[in-house]
Amino acid sequence: MKLGLHIADFTWPDGSAGLGPRLADIVTAADEAGFDRISVMDHLWQIFGTPEAEMLEAYTALGFIAAHTKRVKLLTLVTGVTYRDPGLLAKAVTTLDVLSGGRAMLGIGAAWNEDESKGLGLFFPPTAERFERLEETLQICLRMFHGDEAPWEGKHYQLGRLLNRPLPLSKPHPPILIGGGGEKKTLRFVAKYGDACNLFDGPEAARKLDVLREHCANEGRDYDAIEKTATMSSLDPGEKGEKVDEIIANLTRLGGLGFTAVLGMIPGIADLNRIEILRTEVIPAVEAL
C-alpha cells in the first residue's frame, strides 16, 4: 500500500509570513519520510473551520511543493472542473509534470462548493452540466496530454487547436484520479477515463468498489489496472505515537477491501515530529501491506 499526505489546513504558527517556510519544511520532511504523494485541496476558501482561515491556490502551491521535493507525486484532491477551462487545466498539469520531473497527477471532480464559487464570481452551473463538463474535460485533457492538436467541438467547450508543448514527461500521461463515489456517473468516468478513483473511508466504500468493478466490465476495462485510493479522516499518530496502532489497523482494513493507496491529513502537522513518527513506525508497516 502507498501512503499519501493531504495538506488542507494552512493555519500554522507565524501566520502568513511563516507559511511558505513552514510548508517547505513539511513537504521536505514528508518527501524524505517516504510518503508516495502529497495532495492539496482545490479550494479558494477554507472548508475546514471557517472560510476566513488560510487557504492557498492549488496549482501555485503544488509548484512550490515541487521545488521543495524530489520524489513524491503531486496532485489536487481534487480540482473542481468548473474552476479552470480544460485547455488551461491540461497546461497547468503538464507544466507541473515537466518541472517536477514527471511527478504530476490530475486529480479532478465535478465541483461542489457553490458558496465559494458565487463569492468569487466563478462559473458554477447545475449539477448535470458540471458532470457533462467533467466528461468533456477528461476527453480534452487526454488528447492534450498525448499531443493530439485537432480542434474540439463539444457541447460546452470549443477549442480551435489543442496545442500543448512541451508534452508531459509521465507516460503514457499524468495519471488521472477522479474523486467521488457517484455510482451512475463518477465511477463510470473512472472506468472509462481514469487511472485511479478516490473514495472516502466509510461503510459504503466496499460497495462502491463493487460498483466500479461493474462499470469496468461494461467498459471493457481491467479493474485491476485502476488504482483504488481512499481518503482517511486522519493520519495523526499522536504527539508520542499513541495512535500508531490505530492507524495501522485502519490501513490494514482498507487494504483488505482492495485499496492500494490512502491519503490523510495530519492535525498538528506544523509539528514535524508527527511526520517522523509516521516515517519510523507507520510507513514501513504500510509498505508491507
matplotlib code that plots the C-alpha trace (Angstrom):
import matplotlib.pyplot as plt

x = [0.0, 1.1, 0.6, -0.2, -0.2, -3.1, -2.4, -5.6, -5.2, -2.7, -3.4, 0.0, 2.2, 3.9, 0.9, 1.2, 4.8, 5.9, 3.5, 6.0, 8.9, 6.7, 5.2, 8.7, 9.8, 6.7, 6.8, 10.6, 10.1, 7.3, 9.3, 12.2, 9.9, 8.7, 5.2, 4.2, 2.3, 1.3, -2.1, -3.7, -7.4, -8.5, -10.4, -10.0, -11.8, -11.0, -13.6, -12.3, -13.2, -14.2, -14.0, -11.8, -9.0, -5.9, -6.2, -3.7, -4.5, -3.8, -1.5, 0.6, 1.0, 1.9, 4.5, 6.1, 5.9, 7.5, 10.5, 11.0, 10.6, 12.3, 10.2, 6.6, 3.8, 1.8, -1.9, -5.1, -7.7, -9.5, -9.7, -13.2, -13.9, -15.5, -12.6, -10.4, -11.2, -9.9, -7.2, -5.7, -6.1, -4.2, -1.5, -1.2, -0.9, 1.6, 3.7, 3.7, 4.7, 7.5, 9.0, 8.7, 10.4, 7.3, 5.6, 2.2, -1.2, -4.5, -7.0, -10.4, -14.1, -17.4, -17.0, -19.5, -18.7, -21.4, -20.8, -17.1, -17.9, -20.6, -18.4, -15.6, -17.6, -16.6, -18.8, -21.0, -23.7, -26.2, -25.1, -26.0, -24.0, -21.0, -20.8, -21.1, -18.3, -16.3, -16.5, -15.6, -12.6, -11.4, -11.5, -9.8, -7.0, -6.3, -5.9, -3.7, -1.5, -0.9, -0.2, -3.5, -3.9, -7.1, -9.9, -12.5, -16.2, -18.2, -21.5, -19.8, -16.3, -15.0, -11.2, -9.6, -6.2, -5.2, -1.6, 0.3, 4.1, 6.1, 4.2, 4.1, 7.1, 4.8, 4.0, 1.5, 0.2, 0.0, -2.3, -5.9, -7.6, -11.3, -12.7, -16.1, -18.4, -21.3, -22.4, -24.0, -21.5, -18.4, -17.4, -18.3, -16.0, -13.3, -13.8, -13.8, -11.1, -9.4, -6.2, -7.4, -10.5, -10.7, -13.4, -14.0, -13.3, -16.7, -19.3, -20.1, -16.5, -16.5, -19.8, -18.5, -15.6, -18.1, -19.9, -16.6, -15.9, -19.3, -18.5, -15.1, -16.8, -19.3, -16.5, -14.1, -11.6, -9.3, -10.5, -7.1, -5.4, -7.2, -5.6, -8.1, -7.3, -9.2, -9.2, -8.9, -10.1, -6.8, -3.2, -2.4, -0.1, -0.4, 2.1, 4.1, 2.9, 0.0, -2.3, 0.1, -1.6, -5.0, -3.6, -2.0, -5.2, -7.3, -4.8, -4.8, -8.6, -8.6, -6.0, -8.2, -11.1, -8.9, -7.5, -3.9, -3.3, -4.6, -4.3, -4.9, -4.4, -2.2, -3.7, -0.9, 1.3, 3.3, 5.0, 7.3, 7.7, 4.4, 5.9, 8.9, 6.7, 5.0, 8.3, 9.7, 6.5, 3.8, 5.3, 7.4, 4.3, 2.3, 4.8, 4.4, 0.6]
y = [0.0, 3.6, 6.4, 10.0, 13.2, 15.5, 19.1, 21.1, 23.3, 26.2, 27.9, 27.5, 29.4, 32.6, 33.5, 34.4, 35.4, 32.0, 30.0, 29.5, 28.4, 26.1, 24.5, 23.9, 22.2, 20.0, 18.8, 18.2, 16.1, 14.1, 13.5, 12.2, 10.2, 8.0, 9.3, 8.3, 11.5, 14.9, 16.4, 19.8, 20.9, 22.9, 25.5, 29.2, 29.5, 27.2, 24.4, 23.3, 25.6, 28.9, 30.2, 33.0, 30.7, 30.5, 28.8, 28.6, 28.3, 24.7, 24.8, 27.6, 25.6, 22.4, 24.3, 25.5, 21.9, 20.5, 22.8, 21.5, 17.8, 15.2, 12.0, 12.4, 12.5, 15.8, 16.3, 18.1, 16.2, 17.3, 20.0, 21.4, 21.1, 24.5, 26.4, 26.3, 25.8, 22.4, 23.8, 25.8, 22.9, 20.5, 23.1, 23.6, 19.9, 19.4, 22.3, 20.8, 17.4, 18.7, 20.9, 18.2, 15.6, 13.6, 13.6, 15.2, 13.6, 15.1, 14.9, 16.1, 16.0, 17.7, 20.6, 21.2, 24.5, 26.8, 29.4, 29.7, 30.0, 32.6, 34.5, 34.9, 35.1, 31.7, 29.8, 27.2, 25.6, 23.0, 19.5, 17.8, 20.3, 20.1, 16.3, 16.9, 19.4, 16.9, 14.3, 16.7, 18.0, 14.4, 13.8, 17.1, 16.6, 13.1, 14.5, 17.3, 15.0, 12.8, 15.7, 15.5, 19.0, 18.5, 21.1, 20.2, 20.9, 19.8, 20.7, 23.0, 23.6, 24.7, 24.7, 25.6, 23.8, 21.6, 22.6, 21.6, 21.9, 20.6, 17.3, 15.7, 13.5, 11.0, 8.1, 7.4, 10.6, 12.1, 9.7, 10.8, 10.4, 11.1, 11.9, 11.0, 8.0, 8.8, 5.4, 6.4, 8.9, 9.4, 5.8, 5.2, 8.0, 6.3, 3.1, 4.9, 7.6, 7.3, 5.7, 6.0, 6.5, 8.3, 7.3, 8.3, 5.7, 4.7, 1.9, 2.3, 2.1, -1.7, -1.5, 1.5, -0.6, -3.3, -0.7, 0.4, -3.3, -3.5, -0.3, -1.7, -4.8, -2.7, -0.5, -3.4, -2.0, -4.1, -3.3, -4.3, -1.6, 1.2, 2.4, 2.4, 5.3, 6.2, 9.3, 8.7, 11.4, 11.5, 10.2, 11.7, 9.3, 11.4, 13.5, 10.5, 7.8, 6.7, 6.4, 4.4, 1.0, 2.5, 4.0, 0.7, -1.2, 1.2, 0.9, -2.9, -2.9, -0.6, -2.8, -5.8, -4.1, -3.6, -0.1, 0.3, 3.9, 6.0, 9.8, 11.5, 14.7, 15.1, 17.5, 19.5, 18.9, 22.0, 19.8, 17.8, 15.1, 13.7, 13.1, 11.5, 9.1, 8.1, 7.6, 5.2, 3.4, 3.6, 3.8, 0.6, -1.3, 0.2, -0.8, -4.4, -4.5]
z = [0.0, -0.7, 1.8, 0.8, 2.8, 2.2, 3.3, 3.7, 6.8, 6.5, 9.8, 11.4, 13.8, 12.5, 10.3, 6.6, 6.8, 8.0, 5.8, 2.9, 5.0, 7.2, 4.1, 2.7, 5.9, 6.0, 2.4, 2.5, 5.6, 4.1, 0.9, 2.9, 5.1, 2.2, 1.5, -2.0, -2.8, -1.5, -2.3, -1.7, -1.9, -4.9, -3.0, -2.7, 0.7, 3.6, 4.1, 7.5, 10.3, 8.9, 5.3, 6.5, 7.6, 5.5, 2.1, -0.8, -4.6, -5.5, -8.6, -7.3, -4.1, -6.0, -8.0, -4.7, -3.3, -6.4, -5.9, -2.3, -3.0, -5.1, -5.3, -4.2, -6.7, -6.7, -7.2, -6.1, -4.2, -6.3, -8.9, -9.4, -13.2, -13.4, -11.9, -15.0, -18.6, -19.8, -22.0, -19.1, -16.8, -19.1, -19.5, -15.7, -15.0, -17.9, -16.6, -13.1, -14.6, -16.7, -14.0, -11.3, -13.5, -14.2, -10.8, -11.5, -11.3, -12.4, -9.6, -10.8, -9.9, -10.7, -8.1, -5.3, -3.4, -4.6, -1.9, -2.8, -6.5, -6.0, -3.6, -6.0, -9.2, -10.5, -13.0, -11.3, -13.5, -12.3, -11.3, -14.6, -16.6, -14.3, -15.0, -18.7, -18.5, -16.4, -19.1, -21.9, -19.8, -19.3, -23.0, -23.8, -21.3, -22.5, -26.1, -25.0, -22.9, -25.9, -28.3, -30.4, -31.7, -33.6, -32.8, -30.3, -30.8, -27.8, -26.2, -23.7, -25.0, -28.3, -28.8, -32.1, -31.6, -28.7, -28.8, -25.7, -25.8, -24.1, -23.6, -20.2, -19.1, -17.4, -19.7, -21.1, -19.4, -15.9, -14.0, -13.8, -10.4, -10.4, -7.0, -5.7, -5.2, -7.5, -8.9, -12.2, -13.5, -11.4, -11.1, -14.7, -15.7, -13.6, -15.6, -18.9, -18.4, -15.1, -13.7, -10.1, -8.1, -4.7, -2.2, 1.4, 4.1, 5.3, 5.4, 1.7, 0.5, -0.3, -2.2, -4.2, -5.3, -6.4, -8.5, -10.1, -10.9, -12.7, -14.7, -15.7, -17.0, -19.0, -20.4, -21.2, -18.7, -16.5, -12.9, -11.5, -13.7, -11.8, -8.5, -5.7, -3.3, -0.1, 2.0, 5.7, 8.2, 10.0, 9.8, 13.2, 15.1, 18.3, 20.0, 21.2, 18.8, 20.9, 17.8, 15.6, 16.2, 15.3, 12.0, 11.0, 11.8, 9.6, 6.8, 7.0, 6.9, 3.8, 2.2, 2.8, 1.0, -2.1, -1.6, -2.7, -1.7, 1.2, 1.8, 5.0, 6.9, 10.0, 12.5, 14.1, 11.1, 11.9, 14.5, 12.3, 15.0, 13.8, 10.3, 11.9, 13.9, 10.7, 9.0, 11.6, 12.8, 10.1, 6.6, 7.0, 8.1, 5.2, 2.6, 3.8, 3.3]

ax = plt.figure().add_subplot(projection="3d")
ax.plot(x, y, z, "-o")
ax.set_aspect("equal")
plt.show()
